[in-house]
């Protein structure tokens, strides 16, 4: 790299050198296929994004790993993922954001359900 050329330029030069030795009809075909592949990847990405937005707008539950632009390693573990421990407060109780607020959580009213 003594010439000071950026890597993208070197890769472009190699690509052009390989295409230079091919006949014109092959060069045009290769370039058209490269452009087609780039456009197809954009179309697929756009379709997935639109499908995700439609699902969210319609209230369809979307799996965490299927959400656009998200996903964690644990989402792909399947049967090997660690099991969720049951909440300490009760077997049927669901955790909410207030469970993690500590002293800042709103106080729950104790009563028989009448207001």
Backbone as JSON, one array per atom type, in Angstrom:
{
  "sequence": "XXXXXXXXXXXXXXXXXXXXXXXXXXXXXXXXXXXXXXXXXXXXXXXXXXXXXXXXXXXXXXXXXXXXXXXXXXXXXXXXXXXXXXXXXXXXXXXXXXXXXXXXXXXXXXXXXXX",
  "N": [[0.82, -1.18, 0.0], [2.0, 1.18, -0.65], [1.39, 3.09, -2.46], [-0.61, 4.69, -1.51], [-3.27, 4.42, -2.09], [-6.74, 4.19, -1.44], [-8.51, 1.33, -0.01], [-10.98, 0.74, -1.22], [-10.65, 1.78, -3.75], [-8.6, 0.15, -4.73], [-9.91, -2.32, -4.8], [-11.83, -1.7, -6.7], [-10.2, -1.24, -8.91], [-9.16, -3.8, -9.33], [-11.51, -5.18, -9.98], [-12.21, -3.84, -12.36], [-9.98, -4.52, -13.9], [-10.28, -7.27, -14.2], [-12.7, -7.34, -15.6], [-11.87, -6.07, -17.91], [-10.54, -7.92, -19.51], [-12.52, -9.48, -20.5], [-15.03, -10.18, -23.04], [-17.07, -7.57, -24.57], [-19.88, -8.05, -24.39], [-20.03, -9.77, -22.22], [-19.02, -8.17, -20.21], [-21.02, -6.18, -20.02], [-23.17, -7.78, -19.26], [-22.31, -8.78, -16.75], [-22.05, -6.4, -15.27], [-24.73, -5.55, -15.37], [-25.94, -7.62, -13.91], [-24.79, -7.2, -11.39], [-25.84, -4.68, -10.74], [-28.56, -5.37, -10.76], [-28.61, -7.17, -8.58], [-28.04, -5.46, -6.43], [-30.24, -3.68, -6.54], [-32.32, -5.52, -6.15], [-31.78, -6.35, -3.51], [-32.34, -4.0, -2.14], [-35.08, -3.77, -2.68], [-36.11, -6.05, -1.39], [-35.41, -5.49, 1.26], [-36.96, -3.18, 1.65], [-39.55, -4.25, 1.31], [-39.71, -5.97, 3.54], [-39.53, -4.12, 5.62], [-41.87, -2.61, 5.2], [-43.81, -4.64, 5.57], [-43.4, -5.22, 8.27], [-44.12, -2.77, 9.45], [-46.83, -2.65, 8.71], [-47.82, -4.85, 10.13], [-47.38, -4.05, 12.78], [-49.0, -1.77, 12.86], [-51.54, -2.91, 12.53], [-51.81, -4.31, 14.81], [-50.92, -6.89, 15.04], [-49.3, -9.5, 16.69], [-45.79, -9.52, 16.8], [-42.98, -11.51, 16.52], [-40.12, -11.2, 18.6], [-37.58, -11.6, 17.45], [-38.25, -11.26, 14.84], [-38.82, -8.64, 14.47], [-38.28, -5.59, 12.81], [-34.96, -4.64, 12.34], [-34.13, -5.47, 14.84], [-33.29, -7.89, 17.36], [-31.76, -10.35, 19.3], [-29.0, -12.31, 20.5], [-30.0, -14.32, 22.17], [-32.5, -14.75, 21.14], [-32.27, -16.55, 19.11], [-31.63, -18.96, 20.15], [-33.49, -20.9, 20.72], [-34.55, -24.0, 21.88], [-32.4, -24.13, 23.53], [-32.23, -21.85, 24.98], [-32.02, -20.05, 28.1], [-34.32, -20.81, 30.7], [-37.09, -18.83, 31.79], [-37.29, -17.61, 35.06], [-39.88, -18.13, 37.5], [-41.88, -15.38, 38.76], [-41.14, -13.89, 41.95], [-43.19, -12.9, 43.56], [-45.63, -14.24, 43.14], [-47.28, -17.03, 41.58], [-48.95, -16.59, 39.33], [-48.57, -13.97, 38.66], [-47.84, -11.15, 36.67], [-44.92, -9.42, 35.65], [-44.3, -5.92, 35.72], [-43.41, -2.6, 34.59], [-43.36, -1.13, 36.94], [-42.43, -2.9, 38.82], [-39.72, -2.7, 38.86], [-39.07, -0.24, 39.76], [-38.6, 0.26, 42.41], [-38.28, 2.23, 45.3], [-39.49, 4.33, 44.05], [-41.79, 3.49, 42.89], [-45.35, 3.63, 42.36], [-47.56, 3.5, 45.17], [-49.41, 0.61, 45.95], [-52.87, 0.15, 46.35], [-54.49, -1.35, 49.03], [-57.32, -3.25, 49.32], [-60.81, -4.21, 49.06], [-61.57, -4.06, 46.46], [-63.58, -2.25, 45.94], [-64.37, 1.09, 45.04]],
  "CA": [[0.0, 0.0, 0.0], [2.9, 2.31, -0.7], [0.86, 4.09, -3.39], [-1.53, 5.55, -0.8], [-4.6, 4.26, -2.64], [-7.67, 3.57, -0.49], [-8.85, -0.05, -0.33], [-12.11, 0.69, -2.15], [-10.11, 2.05, -5.07], [-7.86, -1.03, -5.14], [-10.9, -3.33, -5.18], [-12.41, -1.26, -7.97], [-9.2, -1.45, -9.96], [-9.1, -5.25, -9.59], [-12.75, -5.52, -10.67], [-12.1, -3.32, -13.72], [-8.95, -5.28, -14.62], [-10.86, -8.57, -14.57], [-13.69, -7.1, -16.65], [-11.19, -5.6, -19.11], [-10.13, -9.06, -20.33], [-13.71, -10.18, -20.99], [-15.68, -9.52, -24.18], [-18.0, -6.5, -24.2], [-21.2, -8.55, -24.01], [-19.9, -10.34, -20.88], [-18.87, -7.03, -19.29], [-22.33, -5.57, -19.83], [-24.0, -8.74, -18.51], [-21.84, -8.81, -15.36], [-22.43, -5.14, -14.64], [-26.18, -5.56, -15.2], [-26.26, -8.53, -12.81], [-24.41, -6.54, -10.14], [-26.86, -3.66, -10.48], [-29.79, -6.09, -10.42], [-28.48, -7.71, -7.22], [-28.15, -4.34, -5.49], [-31.63, -3.21, -6.54], [-33.14, -6.57, -5.53], [-31.59, -6.32, -2.06], [-33.08, -2.82, -1.65], [-36.52, -4.08, -2.75], [-36.41, -7.02, -0.34], [-35.33, -4.77, 2.53], [-38.12, -2.3, 1.72], [-40.74, -5.08, 1.52], [-39.71, -6.43, 4.93], [-39.81, -2.98, 6.47], [-43.28, -2.3, 5.06], [-44.59, -5.71, 6.2], [-43.3, -5.04, 9.72], [-44.92, -1.61, 9.83], [-48.25, -3.02, 8.6], [-48.15, -5.76, 11.24], [-47.44, -3.26, 14.01], [-50.17, -0.89, 12.77], [-52.75, -3.71, 12.66], [-51.82, -4.93, 16.12], [-50.54, -8.3, 14.96], [-48.09, -9.72, 17.49], [-44.6, -9.8, 16.0], [-41.94, -12.15, 17.32], [-39.03, -10.26, 18.87], [-36.5, -11.78, 16.48], [-38.73, -10.88, 13.52], [-39.02, -7.21, 14.38], [-37.31, -4.97, 11.9], [-33.81, -3.99, 12.94], [-33.89, -5.91, 16.2], [-32.98, -9.29, 17.53], [-30.61, -10.57, 20.17], [-28.49, -13.67, 20.38], [-30.86, -15.26, 22.89], [-33.69, -15.0, 20.34], [-32.0, -17.6, 18.15], [-31.19, -20.16, 20.86], [-34.56, -21.89, 20.68], [-34.68, -24.87, 23.05], [-31.22, -23.98, 24.36], [-32.31, -20.58, 25.71], [-32.29, -20.25, 29.52], [-35.73, -20.69, 31.06], [-37.44, -17.69, 32.64], [-37.66, -17.99, 36.43], [-41.18, -17.56, 37.88], [-41.74, -14.21, 39.63], [-41.11, -14.22, 43.37], [-44.41, -12.44, 44.23], [-46.73, -15.17, 42.98], [-47.13, -17.87, 40.4], [-49.66, -16.06, 38.18], [-48.39, -12.52, 38.59], [-47.02, -10.66, 35.59], [-44.08, -8.29, 36.03], [-44.51, -4.71, 34.95], [-42.35, -1.62, 34.78], [-43.35, -0.68, 38.33], [-41.7, -3.87, 39.63], [-38.31, -2.37, 38.85], [-38.9, 1.14, 40.18], [-38.17, 0.31, 43.8], [-38.94, 3.21, 46.16], [-40.2, 5.3, 43.23], [-43.01, 2.88, 42.35], [-46.57, 4.09, 43.04], [-48.02, 2.58, 46.2], [-50.62, -0.11, 45.58], [-53.93, 0.25, 47.36], [-54.99, -2.62, 49.56], [-58.74, -3.14, 49.58], [-61.64, -5.3, 48.56], [-61.89, -3.83, 45.06], [-64.58, -1.19, 45.75], [-63.72, 2.39, 45.0]],
  "C": [[0.87, 1.26, 0.0], [2.36, 3.42, -1.61], [-0.1, 5.04, -2.7], [-2.95, 5.48, -1.33], [-5.53, 3.66, -1.59], [-8.07, 2.16, -0.95], [-9.99, -0.14, -1.34], [-11.61, 0.92, -3.58], [-9.34, 0.83, -5.6], [-8.83, -2.13, -5.57], [-11.55, -2.98, -6.5], [-11.48, -1.49, -9.14], [-9.1, -2.93, -10.33], [-10.33, -5.68, -10.39], [-12.69, -5.06, -12.13], [-11.06, -4.1, -14.53], [-9.49, -6.63, -15.06], [-11.86, -8.38, -15.7], [-13.03, -6.7, -17.97], [-10.83, -6.75, -20.05], [-11.31, -9.84, -20.89], [-14.28, -9.46, -22.2], [-16.72, -8.51, -23.7], [-19.34, -7.04, -23.72], [-21.17, -9.18, -22.62], [-19.76, -9.22, -19.85], [-20.23, -6.4, -18.98], [-23.23, -6.48, -19.0], [-23.6, -8.76, -17.05], [-22.25, -7.54, -14.63], [-23.94, -5.07, -14.41], [-26.6, -6.47, -14.05], [-25.9, -7.93, -11.45], [-25.43, -5.49, -9.77], [-28.17, -4.31, -10.08], [-29.75, -6.65, -9.0], [-28.63, -6.61, -6.18], [-29.59, -3.85, -5.39], [-32.54, -4.24, -5.88], [-32.98, -6.58, -4.01], [-32.32, -5.13, -1.45], [-34.57, -3.11, -1.63], [-36.91, -5.03, -1.64], [-36.4, -6.33, 1.02], [-36.54, -3.86, 2.72], [-39.41, -3.08, 1.97], [-40.83, -5.55, 2.97], [-40.06, -5.31, 5.89], [-41.29, -2.61, 6.42], [-44.17, -3.36, 5.71], [-44.55, -5.58, 7.72], [-44.16, -3.88, 10.17], [-46.41, -1.9, 9.75], [-48.66, -3.91, 9.76], [-48.28, -4.99, 12.54], [-48.68, -2.39, 14.01], [-51.47, -1.66, 12.99], [-52.83, -4.43, 14.0], [-51.5, -6.41, 16.11], [-49.29, -8.5, 15.81], [-46.93, -10.15, 16.6], [-43.56, -10.39, 16.93], [-40.76, -11.21, 17.44], [-37.93, -10.38, 17.82], [-36.94, -11.34, 15.09], [-38.93, -9.38, 13.38], [-37.91, -6.59, 13.56], [-36.18, -4.3, 12.68], [-33.5, -4.42, 14.36], [-33.57, -7.4, 16.21], [-31.72, -9.43, 18.37], [-30.17, -12.01, 19.99], [-29.39, -14.7, 21.04], [-32.12, -15.59, 22.09], [-33.5, -16.18, 19.4], [-31.58, -18.91, 18.83], [-32.23, -21.26, 20.85], [-34.64, -22.68, 21.98], [-33.5, -24.71, 24.0], [-31.21, -22.67, 25.16], [-32.58, -20.85, 27.18], [-33.77, -20.0, 29.81], [-35.94, -19.5, 31.96], [-37.84, -18.21, 34.01], [-39.02, -17.4, 36.76], [-40.99, -16.38, 38.82], [-41.87, -14.6, 41.1], [-42.42, -13.87, 44.07], [-45.56, -13.41, 44.14], [-46.6, -15.9, 41.66], [-47.79, -17.25, 39.17], [-49.45, -14.59, 37.95], [-47.46, -12.15, 37.44], [-46.17, -9.49, 36.08], [-44.41, -7.11, 35.15], [-43.35, -3.76, 35.22], [-42.23, -1.15, 36.21], [-42.59, -1.65, 39.23], [-40.23, -3.51, 39.76], [-38.05, -0.95, 39.34], [-38.45, 1.29, 41.62], [-38.97, 1.31, 44.61], [-39.75, 4.22, 45.35], [-41.5, 4.75, 42.65], [-44.23, 3.44, 43.08], [-47.06, 3.04, 44.04], [-49.32, 1.91, 45.75], [-51.63, -0.04, 46.72], [-54.38, -1.14, 47.76], [-56.47, -2.45, 49.86], [-59.49, -4.3, 48.96], [-62.09, -5.06, 47.12], [-62.94, -2.76, 44.88], [-63.88, 0.15, 45.85], [-64.32, 3.4, 45.92]]
}
